[in-house]
C-alpha cells in the first residue's frame, strides 16, 4: 500500500521544526527514524497532511553520560545507543532493552526518542523510561519544558505533547549503586512485538534485597512502575518469595486480548517473566559473591 498524500517539510533547526508544527497543528507528524510512523502511513492507519522531517536538524544526535543520567538526543539511533559502551556502563538496562527492539536493520534507522514519543505500550523503550524515572525534553513555540516520564504517557499512543511541540531528548536517570537490572520479553518470533515483557531493577545490599521495581511491555495501557519492595524487601537474595512477586504482577497488569494472545495468558506471562528475571538477577548476585 501507499501513504496518503502529504507535504514534506525539511527544517534545519528545532525552531524551524516547531514553527511548522505550530502552523499545521494536528495535521502534522514528526518524522525521525520513521520505523514506527512509516508503516502506519503505508497502511493508512495514519494520514497526516504534513510530515516534519527532522533528519537534517543539527544538534539532535548527541549521546551524553553524566553522574546523574544518560541523555539521548532525538536523532540517536537504537543501534547507536546499543553500541555506546559509556551508556551501557552507566545504565546497563539501556543495552539490555534496546537489543530486544525489532530487528538489527530496524535499529539502524529507528530512534530511541522516537520510540518513546510514539508511546506504544508494546515498545521496549517507554518501559525503560518509566523505570528509570526519565525526563523528556520538549520544545514548542512557547519555549522548552521538561516532563517526567510518569506524566508524559497518558494512554496508548498518546502523550502530553501539544501539536506544536516535539521531543528533542530524553534523560534516563541512572540507578543507585548496588542496583542490578534485567530486561526480558516473550514474542512469537524474534523481533515481533512482545506478548509481554518486563524491565526490572533490583537494589541489593550485601546478600539482602533492599528493593525492587518493575515496568512492563504490552500488558499495561501506559508504562507505569510497580514497586515490588513490599514483597521482596529485606529477604535474602537466595530465598525470595517469588510466588508473592508473581501474584503482585498479575494483580497489577491490565492486558488486552487480541489475535496473538488472550488477556489471561499475557497476565500469566508477565508474572512468570518477572519471576524469572528476579531469579536470574539474584542468582548472578549469589554467584558473584561466591
C-alpha positions as CSV (number, residue, x, y, z in Angstrom):
1,X,0.0,0.0,0.0
2,X,1.0,3.6,-0.4
3,X,0.6,6.5,2.1
4,X,-2.0,9.2,1.6
5,X,-0.6,12.4,0.0
6,X,1.3,14.7,2.4
7,X,3.6,17.7,2.3
8,X,7.2,17.0,3.3
9,X,9.0,19.7,5.4
10,X,12.7,19.6,5.9
11,X,13.6,22.1,8.7
12,X,17.2,22.7,9.6
13,X,16.7,23.8,13.1
14,X,14.5,23.0,16.0
15,X,13.0,26.4,15.8
16,X,12.0,25.9,12.2
17,X,10.5,22.5,13.0
18,X,8.3,23.7,15.8
19,X,7.2,26.7,13.7
20,X,6.0,24.3,11.0
21,X,4.2,22.2,13.7
22,X,2.6,25.3,15.0
23,X,1.4,26.2,11.5
24,X,-0.1,22.8,10.6
25,X,-1.4,21.8,14.0
26,X,-2.8,18.4,14.5
27,X,-2.4,17.7,10.8
28,X,1.4,17.3,11.3
29,X,3.7,14.5,12.4
30,X,7.3,14.5,13.2
31,X,9.5,12.1,11.2
32,X,12.8,11.0,12.7
33,X,13.7,7.3,12.1
34,X,10.3,6.5,10.7
35,X,10.3,2.9,11.8
36,X,7.0,3.3,13.7
37,X,5.4,6.0,11.6
38,X,6.1,4.9,8.0
39,X,4.3,1.5,8.4
40,X,1.3,3.4,9.8
41,X,1.4,5.7,6.8
42,X,1.7,2.9,4.3
43,X,-1.3,1.1,5.8
44,X,-3.1,4.4,6.0
45,X,-3.7,3.9,9.7
46,X,-2.3,7.5,10.0
47,X,-3.0,10.1,7.3
48,X,-1.3,13.4,8.3
49,X,-1.2,16.1,5.7
50,X,2.3,17.2,6.7
51,X,5.5,15.4,7.7
52,X,8.1,17.4,9.5
53,X,11.3,15.5,8.8
54,X,13.9,16.4,11.5
55,X,16.6,14.2,10.0
56,X,18.5,17.3,8.9
57,X,18.2,19.2,12.2
58,X,21.5,19.8,13.8
59,X,22.3,19.2,17.4
60,X,19.9,16.3,18.0
61,X,22.3,13.4,17.6
62,X,24.2,13.7,20.9
63,X,24.5,11.0,23.5
64,X,25.9,12.2,26.8
65,X,26.6,10.4,30.1
66,X,26.8,12.2,33.4
67,X,26.8,11.2,37.0
68,X,23.0,11.7,37.1
69,X,21.7,10.5,33.7
70,X,22.2,9.2,30.2
71,X,20.9,11.9,27.8
72,X,19.9,10.6,24.4
73,X,19.2,13.1,21.6
74,X,16.2,12.7,19.2
75,X,18.3,11.5,16.3
76,X,20.3,8.9,18.1
77,X,19.5,5.5,16.5
78,X,18.8,2.4,18.6
79,X,21.9,0.9,17.1
80,X,24.0,3.8,18.3
81,X,22.7,3.5,21.8
82,X,23.2,-0.2,21.7
83,X,26.9,0.2,20.7
84,X,27.6,3.0,23.2
85,X,29.8,1.5,25.9
86,X,29.6,4.5,28.1
87,X,25.8,4.4,28.2
88,X,25.9,0.6,28.8
89,X,28.3,1.0,31.7
90,X,26.3,3.8,33.3
91,X,22.9,2.2,32.8
92,X,23.1,-1.4,31.6
93,X,19.3,-1.6,31.3
94,X,19.6,0.6,28.1
95,X,21.6,-2.0,26.2
96,X,19.7,-4.9,27.7
97,X,16.4,-3.4,26.5
98,X,17.4,-2.0,23.1
99,X,18.7,-5.4,21.9
100,X,15.0,-6.5,22.0
101,X,13.8,-3.7,19.8
102,X,12.7,-5.3,16.5
103,X,15.5,-6.4,14.1
104,X,19.0,-5.0,13.6
105,X,18.0,-3.4,10.3
106,X,15.3,-1.5,12.0
107,X,17.6,-0.5,14.9
108,X,19.9,1.1,12.4
109,X,17.2,3.6,11.4
110,X,14.8,3.8,14.3
111,X,15.4,6.3,17.1
112,X,15.1,5.7,20.8
113,X,13.5,9.0,21.5
114,X,11.1,8.5,18.6
115,X,10.0,5.2,20.2
116,X,9.3,7.0,23.4
117,X,7.4,9.8,21.7
118,X,5.4,7.2,19.8
119,X,4.2,5.9,23.2
120,X,3.3,2.4,22.1
121,X,2.7,0.3,25.2
122,X,4.2,-2.6,23.2
123,X,7.5,-0.7,22.9
124,X,10.5,-1.5,25.0
125,X,12.0,1.9,25.5
126,X,8.9,3.6,27.0
127,X,9.1,0.9,29.8
128,X,12.7,1.7,30.4
129,X,11.9,5.5,30.5
130,X,9.3,4.8,33.2
131,X,11.5,2.5,35.3
132,X,14.5,4.9,35.2
133,X,12.4,8.0,36.0
134,X,13.4,9.5,32.7
135,X,12.8,13.2,31.9
136,X,11.5,14.1,28.4
137,X,12.9,17.3,27.0
138,X,10.2,19.1,24.9
139,X,10.4,22.2,22.7
140,X,7.5,24.1,21.3
141,X,6.5,27.6,20.2
142,X,6.2,28.6,23.8
143,X,9.7,27.5,24.7
144,X,11.3,24.5,26.3
145,X,9.9,22.4,29.1
146,X,10.7,19.1,30.8
147,X,8.2,16.3,31.5
148,X,8.7,13.4,33.8
149,X,8.1,10.0,32.1
150,X,5.3,9.3,34.7
151,X,3.4,12.4,33.4
152,X,4.4,12.1,29.7
153,X,2.4,8.9,28.8
154,X,-1.4,9.4,29.1
155,X,-2.7,6.5,27.0
156,X,-1.8,4.0,24.2
157,X,0.0,6.1,21.5
158,X,-1.0,9.3,23.5
159,X,1.3,11.7,25.3
160,X,1.1,15.2,26.8
161,X,2.8,16.8,23.7
162,X,0.9,19.7,22.3
163,X,0.5,19.9,18.4
164,X,3.4,22.5,18.2
165,X,5.8,20.5,20.4
166,X,8.5,17.9,19.7
167,X,10.8,15.9,21.9
168,X,14.4,16.8,21.5
169,X,16.0,14.4,24.0
170,X,15.3,12.0,26.8
171,X,17.4,11.8,30.0
172,X,17.3,8.4,31.5
173,X,18.1,8.5,35.2
174,X,21.0,6.5,36.5
175,X,20.1,4.0,39.2
176,X,21.5,3.9,42.7
177,X,24.7,2.0,43.4
178,X,24.1,-1.7,44.0
179,X,21.2,-1.9,41.6
180,X,21.0,-4.9,39.2
181,X,18.8,-4.8,36.1
182,X,17.3,-7.2,33.8
183,X,15.1,-6.9,30.7
184,X,13.3,-9.8,29.2
185,X,10.3,-10.4,26.9
186,X,8.4,-13.1,25.1
187,X,7.4,-12.8,21.4
188,X,6.1,-15.4,19.0
189,X,9.1,-14.7,16.8
190,X,12.3,-12.8,17.4
191,X,11.8,-9.2,16.5
192,X,8.0,-9.3,16.8
193,X,6.2,-7.1,19.3
194,X,6.3,-8.8,22.6
195,X,3.3,-10.6,24.0
196,X,4.6,-9.5,27.4
197,X,7.9,-8.0,28.7
198,X,9.4,-6.7,31.9
199,X,12.1,-4.3,32.8
200,X,13.4,-5.0,36.3
201,X,15.6,-3.1,38.7
202,X,16.7,-4.8,42.0
203,X,18.7,-3.0,44.7
204,X,20.9,-5.3,46.6
205,X,22.6,-4.7,49.9
206,X,25.1,-7.4,50.5
207,X,23.2,-10.6,50.5
208,X,19.8,-8.9,51.0
209,X,17.4,-7.4,48.6
210,X,16.7,-3.8,49.6
211,X,14.1,-3.0,47.0
212,X,12.8,-3.9,43.5
213,X,10.8,-2.2,40.9
214,X,9.4,-3.3,37.5
215,X,7.8,-1.8,34.4
216,X,6.1,-3.7,31.7
217,X,5.7,-4.1,27.9
218,X,2.4,-4.9,26.2
219,X,0.4,-5.5,29.3
220,X,-0.4,-2.0,30.7
221,X,-2.1,0.9,28.9
222,X,0.9,3.1,29.7
223,X,4.3,2.2,31.0
224,X,4.0,2.6,34.7
225,X,6.1,1.2,37.6
226,X,5.2,-1.5,40.1
227,X,7.1,-1.3,43.4
228,X,7.9,-4.9,44.4
229,X,9.7,-3.9,47.6
230,X,6.8,-4.9,49.9
231,X,7.1,-8.4,48.5
232,X,10.9,-8.8,48.5
233,X,12.5,-6.1,50.6
234,X,14.6,-7.5,53.4
235,X,14.7,-11.0,52.0
236,X,18.0,-12.8,51.4
237,X,18.8,-13.0,47.7
238,X,18.8,-16.8,47.7
239,X,15.4,-17.0,49.4
240,X,12.9,-14.7,47.7
241,X,9.1,-15.1,47.8
242,X,8.8,-15.5,44.0
243,X,5.2,-16.6,44.3
244,X,4.3,-13.3,46.0
245,X,6.1,-11.4,43.3
246,X,4.2,-13.2,40.6
247,X,0.9,-12.5,42.4
248,X,1.7,-8.8,42.7
249,X,2.5,-8.6,39.0
250,X,-0.7,-10.5,38.0
251,X,-2.8,-8.1,40.1
252,X,-1.1,-5.0,38.6
253,X,-1.0,-5.6,34.9
254,X,-4.1,-4.9,32.7
255,X,-3.6,-6.6,29.3
256,X,-6.0,-6.8,26.4
257,X,-6.9,-9.8,24.3
258,X,-6.0,-9.8,20.6
259,X,-5.4,-12.2,17.8
260,X,-2.0,-13.0,19.2
261,X,-2.9,-13.9,22.8
262,X,-5.6,-13.6,25.4
263,X,-5.5,-11.3,28.4
264,X,-5.2,-14.1,30.9
265,X,-2.3,-15.6,29.0
266,X,-0.5,-12.2,28.8
267,X,-1.1,-11.7,32.6
268,X,0.4,-15.1,33.4
269,X,3.3,-14.5,31.1
270,X,4.1,-11.1,32.6
271,X,4.1,-12.7,36.1
272,X,6.3,-15.6,35.0
273,X,8.8,-13.3,33.2
274,X,9.1,-11.2,36.3
275,X,9.7,-14.2,38.4
276,X,12.4,-15.5,36.1
277,X,14.0,-12.1,35.7
278,X,14.2,-11.7,39.5
279,X,15.6,-15.2,40.0
280,X,18.2,-14.5,37.3
281,X,19.3,-11.3,38.9
282,X,19.6,-12.7,42.4
283,X,21.5,-15.8,41.1
284,X,24.0,-13.5,39.5
285,X,24.4,-11.8,42.8
286,X,25.0,-15.1,44.6
287,X,27.4,-16.4,42.0
288,X,29.3,-13.1,42.1
289,X,29.7,-13.3,45.8
290,X,30.9,-16.8,45.8
